[in-house]
Amino acid sequence: MKSRLNSRVNQFEKRIGGYYHSVPGTYEGETGEDMQLIDDGDTCGAEELESLFQVKCRIGNELAVSLNSDYILHLAADSCFTRVAAGLSNAVVHIFDVNVERAFQISSVASVSTSTPDERVGICGVRFLDDTPNCLLVGENSGIIRLYDLRTQREQARFEENVEHTDNFSYNGRGSSMNIRKAINCFDSNSNGRIICTGTEQYQGDSFLLFYDVRQREHLGGYFESHEDDITSLRFHDKNPDILCSGSTDGLINVFDIKEETEDDALTATINVECSIQKLNWHKNIYEQDVISCVTDTNDFHVYFAEEGDVVAKFDRCQITAAAKRKNEDNCIVVGAHSNGNGDLLLLTGTNNKGEVLRILRLNNNLLPVADFIGNRQIVRTSVFDQKSGTLVTGGESGFVTLWTTEGSRKEDEGLTSSSSEFKYKNKKSKKKTPY
């Protein structure tokens, strides 16, 4: 129940569109007399931090996307990292050019508003559709996915469907009964740009995965039996267009092979995280095995083998705080996990008081210090990472899109692209049982 409550609070904070602000510090007690600011800071001195976090990340370029109190909730980059899209809490998407040859300069080239003056529409994600930087998908919480051509800055298509639960309704479209459009929390497109999948909020006890054909501009069908609560994260495999993982507030990660005829046949693995899920991502270890990283609503971090569902690693918020060399775990947040292309899995962590601290940890047998970010000015909520150049772009609650460049104190030419990982071991089996 506690994890469900945390999930509902997180969703409420997103829905109010940027009017929630974190209070500096963390308080204990429930009355005014008892509220005292808990001490927060680093657990070691500056000299030790310097030796532990050998890679220093500095601001290459930074732009404020709004003069109002608008959050950056979503970031996406095209496959060549030439453009970055930022989805804001005010339902506006900004597009930025990333010019590697000019010290990673960013310039705003377009803005797309997804709402009318009479309605306030929340954005649940942004994605570039294919290998070009010209086609952008924008998801709305209302249940619509819009496709924009950035060359004309016009909407080219929209994907929406009114779907009622049907027992045998599957990805290939068998069965049909349609009259209600579902609100969605997340979406993704597959690696060949032909399929879009959306994850809905719970409706009358059911949660749905809905599929669309991009070329035919039509609804294909859905999965209805695999989750029992709000679906919060969807990620297609970055190479295999048929493999999809989904996460939910019911505490389960499901892995699907969508080329199968039925939902039961498509479900290849179910992983019990035992906590409400916030973000999922695909990675490969040094043996080229597929693994899935999971960030929970309680800021824990888990990694699983995708095929068997075995646990690779689990770290709770307290352990992550200690690895980041911080004192107060209540102020520690996990932004997301990225791969550097050489078998390393990198965990981006921050703080939710003043948001000044931003650090990267590397998964080995433990979480090891890697990089410290100098000059961060906001609570970071989302990030995208370029494996080839080691370039990171972040967005957060102060409305800054920040492009970071790296310099290593001992490995100047490697930065975040170096590899020394032992990210390859197995732990215990996960139980395929809903935690609630």
C-alpha positions as CSV (number, residue, x, y, z in Angstrom):
1,M,0.0,0.0,0.0
2,K,2.8,2.4,0.8
3,S,4.4,2.0,-2.7
4,R,1.0,2.6,-4.3
5,L,0.5,5.7,-2.2
6,N,4.0,7.0,-3.2
7,S,3.1,6.4,-6.9
8,R,-0.2,8.3,-6.6
9,V,1.7,11.3,-5.0
10,N,4.3,11.2,-7.8
11,Q,1.5,11.2,-10.4
12,F,-0.3,14.1,-8.6
13,E,2.9,16.2,-8.6
14,K,3.3,15.7,-12.4
15,R,-0.4,16.5,-13.1
16,I,-0.3,19.9,-11.4
17,G,2.1,20.9,-14.2
18,G,5.1,22.4,-12.4
19,Y,3.4,24.2,-9.5
20,Y,4.9,21.8,-6.9
21,H,8.3,22.8,-5.6
22,S,10.6,20.8,-3.4
23,V,11.3,22.4,0.0
24,P,15.0,22.8,0.7
25,G,16.1,20.2,3.3
26,T,14.1,17.4,4.9
27,Y,12.1,17.6,8.1
28,E,11.3,15.1,10.9
29,G,8.4,15.2,13.2
30,E,4.8,16.2,12.6
31,T,4.3,19.4,14.5
32,G,5.9,22.9,14.2
33,E,7.9,22.4,17.4
34,D,9.3,19.1,16.2
35,M,10.3,20.2,12.7
36,Q,14.0,20.5,12.5
37,L,16.2,20.6,9.4
38,I,18.2,17.4,9.1
39,D,21.8,17.9,8.3
40,D,22.7,17.1,4.7
41,G,26.0,17.2,2.9
42,D,28.9,15.0,1.8
43,T,30.2,12.2,3.9
44,C,33.9,13.0,3.1
45,G,36.0,16.1,2.4
46,A,36.7,17.8,-0.9
47,E,40.1,16.1,-1.3
48,E,38.6,12.6,-1.0
49,L,35.7,13.5,-3.3
50,E,38.3,14.7,-5.9
51,S,40.1,11.3,-5.8
52,L,36.9,9.2,-5.8
53,F,35.0,11.1,-8.6
54,Q,37.8,11.3,-11.1
55,V,35.7,12.5,-14.0
56,K,34.5,16.1,-13.8
57,C,31.5,17.1,-15.9
58,R,31.1,20.8,-16.7
59,I,28.4,22.8,-18.5
60,G,29.1,22.9,-22.2
61,N,25.9,24.9,-22.8
62,E,22.7,25.6,-20.9
63,L,19.4,27.2,-21.9
64,A,16.3,28.1,-19.9
65,V,13.2,26.9,-21.8
66,S,10.7,29.0,-19.9
67,L,10.5,32.2,-17.8
68,N,7.7,30.6,-15.8
69,S,7.9,27.8,-13.2
70,D,7.8,25.0,-15.8
71,Y,9.5,21.7,-15.3
72,I,11.3,19.7,-17.9
73,L,9.7,16.3,-17.5
74,H,10.9,14.4,-20.6
75,L,13.9,14.4,-22.8
76,A,14.6,12.4,-26.0
77,A,17.5,12.4,-28.5
78,D,17.6,11.1,-32.1
79,S,19.8,8.2,-32.9
80,C,22.7,10.3,-34.0
81,F,22.3,12.7,-31.1
82,T,21.9,15.7,-33.4
83,R,18.6,16.9,-31.9
84,V,17.1,16.8,-28.4
85,A,13.4,17.3,-27.6
86,A,12.3,18.6,-24.2
87,G,8.7,18.1,-23.0
88,L,7.6,20.6,-20.4
89,S,5.0,20.6,-17.7
90,N,3.1,23.4,-19.5
91,A,2.5,21.0,-22.5
92,V,5.0,22.6,-24.8
93,V,7.9,20.7,-26.5
94,H,11.1,22.5,-27.4
95,I,13.5,21.2,-30.0
96,F,17.3,21.8,-29.8
97,D,20.2,21.2,-32.2
98,V,23.3,19.6,-30.8
99,N,26.4,20.6,-32.7
100,V,29.3,18.4,-31.7
101,E,31.8,20.3,-33.9
102,R,31.2,23.5,-32.0
103,A,31.8,22.3,-28.5
104,F,28.3,20.8,-28.2
105,Q,26.4,24.1,-28.8
106,I,22.7,23.9,-28.4
107,S,20.2,26.2,-30.2
108,S,16.4,26.3,-30.1
109,V,15.0,25.6,-33.5
110,A,11.3,25.0,-32.9
111,S,8.5,24.8,-30.4
112,V,5.4,22.7,-30.6
113,S,2.3,23.3,-28.3
114,T,0.1,20.3,-27.7
115,S,-2.7,22.1,-25.9
116,T,-5.4,24.6,-26.8
117,P,-6.1,27.8,-24.7
118,D,-9.3,26.0,-23.3
119,E,-7.6,22.8,-22.1
120,R,-4.5,21.8,-20.2
121,V,-3.0,18.7,-21.6
122,G,-0.1,16.9,-19.9
123,I,2.8,15.4,-21.8
124,C,3.6,11.7,-21.0
125,G,6.7,11.5,-23.2
126,V,8.6,12.5,-26.3
127,R,10.3,10.2,-28.8
128,F,12.1,10.5,-32.2
129,L,10.4,8.0,-34.5
130,D,13.3,6.7,-36.7
131,D,16.9,7.3,-37.6
132,T,16.3,10.8,-38.8
133,P,15.9,13.8,-36.5
134,N,12.8,15.0,-38.4
135,C,9.9,12.9,-37.0
136,L,8.9,13.5,-33.4
137,L,6.2,11.7,-31.4
138,V,4.6,13.5,-28.5
139,G,2.4,11.6,-26.1
140,E,-0.5,13.3,-24.2
141,N,-2.0,12.0,-21.0
142,S,-5.4,12.3,-22.6
143,G,-4.6,9.2,-24.7
144,I,-3.3,10.8,-28.0
145,I,0.1,10.3,-29.6
146,R,0.8,13.0,-32.1
147,L,3.4,12.7,-34.9
148,Y,5.1,16.0,-36.0
149,D,7.3,16.6,-39.0
150,L,9.9,19.1,-37.6
151,R,10.8,20.3,-41.1
152,T,7.3,21.8,-41.4
153,Q,6.5,22.0,-37.7
154,R,3.1,20.5,-38.4
155,E,1.2,17.5,-37.1
156,Q,1.3,14.7,-39.6
157,A,-0.7,12.1,-37.9
158,R,-2.3,11.2,-34.5
159,F,-2.8,7.8,-32.9
160,E,-5.8,7.3,-30.6
161,E,-8.3,4.6,-30.0
162,N,-11.4,4.1,-27.9
163,V,-11.0,0.6,-26.5
164,E,-13.2,-1.5,-24.2
165,H,-11.7,-4.6,-22.5
166,T,-12.1,-7.8,-24.6
167,D,-10.7,-11.1,-23.3
168,N,-9.0,-12.3,-26.5
169,F,-7.9,-8.9,-27.7
170,S,-4.2,-9.1,-28.8
171,Y,-1.5,-7.2,-30.6
172,N,-2.5,-8.6,-34.0
173,G,-6.0,-7.1,-33.6
174,R,-8.1,-10.2,-32.8
175,G,-11.3,-9.1,-31.1
176,S,-12.9,-5.6,-31.0
177,S,-15.1,-3.6,-28.8
178,M,-14.4,0.1,-28.7
179,N,-16.1,3.0,-27.0
180,I,-13.7,4.6,-24.3
181,R,-10.5,6.4,-24.8
182,K,-8.0,5.6,-22.0
183,A,-5.7,8.0,-20.3
184,I,-2.1,7.0,-20.9
185,N,1.0,7.4,-18.7
186,C,3.8,6.4,-21.1
187,F,4.5,5.2,-24.6
188,D,7.4,4.1,-26.9
189,S,8.1,3.3,-30.5
190,N,10.1,0.2,-31.6
191,S,13.5,0.3,-33.2
192,N,12.3,0.2,-36.8
193,G,9.7,3.0,-36.3
194,R,6.7,0.9,-37.3
195,I,4.9,0.2,-34.0
196,I,3.9,2.5,-31.2
197,C,2.8,1.1,-27.8
198,T,1.0,3.1,-25.1
199,G,0.5,2.2,-21.4
200,T,-2.7,3.3,-19.8
201,E,-3.9,4.3,-16.3
202,Q,-6.0,1.7,-14.5
203,Y,-9.6,1.9,-15.6
204,Q,-12.3,-0.1,-13.8
205,G,-9.6,-2.5,-12.5
206,D,-7.9,-3.0,-15.8
207,S,-4.7,-1.5,-17.4
208,F,-3.9,-1.8,-21.1
209,L,-1.0,-1.9,-23.5
210,L,-2.3,-0.5,-26.8
211,F,-0.5,-0.9,-30.1
212,Y,-0.6,1.2,-33.3
213,D,0.8,0.8,-36.8
214,V,2.7,3.9,-37.8
215,R,2.6,3.4,-41.5
216,Q,-1.1,2.4,-41.7
217,R,-2.1,5.0,-39.1
218,E,-4.3,2.4,-37.4
219,H,-4.9,0.7,-34.1
220,L,-3.7,-2.9,-34.0
221,G,-4.9,-4.2,-30.7
222,G,-3.8,-4.5,-27.1
223,Y,-2.8,-6.6,-24.1
224,F,-5.2,-6.6,-21.2
225,E,-4.2,-9.3,-18.7
226,S,-0.6,-8.6,-17.8
227,H,-0.9,-5.7,-15.3
228,E,-3.3,-4.8,-12.6
229,D,-2.5,-1.2,-12.0
230,D,-1.3,2.0,-13.8
231,I,1.4,1.2,-16.4
232,T,4.2,3.7,-15.8
233,S,7.1,2.7,-18.1
234,L,7.4,1.1,-21.6
235,R,10.6,0.4,-23.4
236,F,11.1,-1.3,-26.7
237,H,14.5,-3.1,-27.1
238,D,16.9,-0.8,-28.9
239,K,17.8,-3.4,-31.5
240,N,15.1,-6.0,-31.7
241,P,11.8,-4.3,-32.8
242,D,9.7,-7.2,-31.4
243,I,10.8,-7.1,-27.8
244,L,9.1,-4.8,-25.3
245,C,9.2,-4.5,-21.5
246,S,6.6,-2.8,-19.4
247,G,6.5,-1.7,-15.7
248,S,3.6,-0.8,-13.5
249,T,2.7,0.4,-10.0
250,D,1.6,-3.3,-9.4
251,G,5.3,-4.0,-9.0
252,L,5.8,-6.2,-12.0
253,I,8.0,-5.9,-15.1
254,N,6.7,-7.9,-18.0
255,V,8.8,-8.8,-21.1
256,F,6.9,-9.4,-24.4
257,D,7.7,-10.8,-27.8
258,I,5.0,-8.9,-29.8
259,K,5.3,-11.0,-32.9
260,E,3.5,-13.8,-31.1
261,E,-0.2,-14.4,-31.9
262,T,-1.7,-14.0,-28.4
263,E,-0.9,-12.1,-25.2
264,D,-0.2,-15.3,-23.3
265,D,2.3,-16.5,-25.9
266,A,3.9,-13.0,-26.1
267,L,4.6,-12.8,-22.4
268,T,8.1,-14.3,-22.1
269,A,9.1,-13.2,-18.5
270,T,7.5,-11.6,-15.5
271,I,9.7,-10.0,-12.8
272,N,8.5,-9.1,-9.3
273,V,10.2,-5.9,-8.2
274,E,8.0,-5.7,-5.1
275,C,7.7,-2.0,-5.5
276,S,6.0,0.6,-7.7
277,I,8.1,1.1,-10.9
278,Q,9.1,4.5,-12.2
279,K,11.6,3.9,-15.1
280,L,12.9,1.0,-17.2
281,N,15.7,0.8,-19.6
282,W,17.5,-1.8,-21.7
283,H,21.3,-2.5,-21.5
284,K,23.8,-5.1,-22.5
285,N,26.5,-6.5,-20.2
286,I,30.0,-7.4,-21.4
287,Y,28.7,-10.8,-22.6
288,E,26.1,-9.1,-24.8
289,Q,23.3,-10.3,-22.7
290,D,20.2,-8.2,-22.4
291,V,19.5,-6.7,-19.0
292,I,16.8,-4.4,-17.8
293,S,17.4,-1.6,-15.3
294,C,14.6,-0.4,-13.0
295,V,14.2,2.7,-10.9
296,T,11.4,2.5,-8.4
297,D,9.2,5.2,-6.9
298,T,11.1,4.8,-3.7
299,N,14.4,5.6,-5.5
300,D,15.8,2.1,-5.3
301,F,17.7,0.6,-8.3
302,H,17.4,-2.9,-9.6
303,V,18.9,-4.7,-12.6
304,Y,17.6,-8.0,-14.0
305,F,18.4,-10.4,-16.8
306,A,15.7,-10.0,-19.4
307,E,15.4,-13.6,-20.6
308,E,15.2,-15.4,-17.2
309,G,14.2,-12.6,-14.9
310,D,17.2,-13.3,-12.6
311,V,18.4,-10.6,-10.3
312,V,21.7,-9.0,-11.4
313,A,21.9,-6.3,-8.7
314,K,19.7,-4.5,-6.1
315,F,20.5,-1.3,-4.3
316,D,18.1,0.5,-2.0
317,R,18.1,4.3,-1.5
318,C,20.3,4.1,1.5
319,Q,23.0,2.2,-0.3
320,I,22.9,4.6,-3.3
321,T,23.2,7.6,-0.9
322,A,26.3,6.1,0.7
323,A,27.8,5.3,-2.7
324,A,27.2,8.9,-3.8
325,K,29.0,10.1,-0.6
326,R,25.9,11.9,0.8
327,K,24.5,12.0,4.3
328,N,20.8,12.1,4.0
329,E,19.0,9.4,2.0
330,D,15.7,11.3,2.1
331,N,17.3,13.9,-0.2
332,C,18.8,11.4,-2.6
333,I,17.1,10.7,-5.9
334,V,17.8,8.4,-8.8
335,V,17.5,10.2,-12.2
336,G,18.1,7.2,-14.5
337,A,20.5,4.6,-15.8
338,H,22.5,4.7,-19.0
339,S,25.0,2.4,-20.9
340,N,28.3,3.7,-22.2
341,G,28.4,1.0,-25.0
342,N,31.3,-0.9,-23.4
343,G,29.4,-3.0,-20.9
344,D,29.3,-0.3,-18.2
345,L,26.0,0.6,-16.6
346,L,26.0,4.2,-15.3
347,L,23.6,5.4,-12.6
348,L,22.8,9.2,-12.5
349,T,21.9,10.3,-9.0
350,G,21.1,13.7,-7.5
351,T,19.5,15.5,-4.6
352,N,16.0,16.9,-4.2
353,N,16.7,19.7,-1.7
354,K,18.6,22.5,-3.6
355,G,19.4,20.2,-6.5
356,E,23.1,21.2,-6.6
357,V,24.6,17.7,-6.3
358,L,24.6,15.5,-9.4
359,R,26.9,12.4,-9.6
360,I,27.4,9.3,-11.7
361,L,28.0,5.8,-10.2
362,R,29.1,2.7,-12.1
363,L,27.7,-0.7,-11.5
364,N,30.3,-3.3,-10.6
365,N,29.8,-5.7,-7.7
366,N,28.9,-2.5,-5.9
367,L,28.1,1.1,-7.0
368,L,31.4,2.9,-7.6
369,P,32.0,6.7,-7.8
370,V,32.7,7.9,-11.4
371,A,31.8,11.5,-12.1
372,D,30.9,14.7,-10.3
373,F,28.9,17.5,-12.0
374,I,30.2,21.0,-11.4
375,G,27.8,23.9,-11.6
376,N,24.4,22.1,-11.5
377,R,21.6,24.5,-10.6
378,Q,18.5,22.5,-10.5
379,I,16.8,19.3,-9.3
380,V,17.3,17.0,-12.3
381,R,14.4,14.8,-13.4
382,T,15.4,13.4,-16.8
383,S,18.4,12.8,-18.9
384,V,19.7,11.5,-22.3
385,F,23.2,10.1,-22.9
386,D,25.3,9.7,-26.1
387,Q,27.3,6.5,-25.8
388,K,29.8,7.5,-28.5
389,S,30.9,10.9,-27.2
390,G,30.0,10.5,-23.5
391,T,27.8,13.6,-23.8
392,L,24.9,13.9,-21.3
393,V,21.9,16.3,-21.5
394,T,19.8,16.9,-18.4
395,G,16.5,18.7,-17.7
396,G,14.8,19.5,-14.4
397,E,12.6,21.5,-12.2
398,S,14.2,24.9,-12.9
399,G,13.5,24.6,-16.6
400,F,17.1,24.3,-17.7
401,V,18.3,22.1,-20.6
402,T,22.0,21.5,-19.8
403,L,24.6,19.8,-22.0
404,W,27.5,18.5,-20.0
405,T,31.0,17.8,-21.3
406,T,33.5,15.6,-19.4
407,E,37.1,15.8,-18.4
408,G,38.9,13.1,-16.5
409,S,41.4,14.0,-13.8
410,R,43.4,10.8,-14.7
411,K,42.0,9.6,-17.9
412,E,41.5,12.8,-19.9
413,D,40.7,11.1,-23.2
414,E,38.1,8.6,-21.9
415,G,35.6,10.4,-19.5
416,L,32.3,8.5,-19.3
417,T,33.1,6.3,-22.4
418,S,35.9,4.3,-20.6
419,S,35.2,0.7,-19.7
420,S,36.4,-1.3,-16.7
421,S,33.1,-3.0,-15.8
422,E,32.5,-6.4,-14.2
423,F,28.8,-6.0,-14.8
424,K,28.1,-9.7,-15.5
425,Y,27.1,-11.6,-12.4
426,K,23.9,-13.3,-11.2
427,N,22.2,-13.3,-7.9
428,K,18.9,-14.9,-6.8
429,K,15.8,-15.7,-8.8
430,S,12.9,-13.2,-8.7
431,K,9.4,-14.6,-7.8
432,K,6.7,-14.2,-10.4
433,K,4.0,-13.2,-8.0
434,T,2.2,-9.9,-7.7
435,P,3.4,-8.1,-4.5
436,Y,0.0,-6.7,-3.5
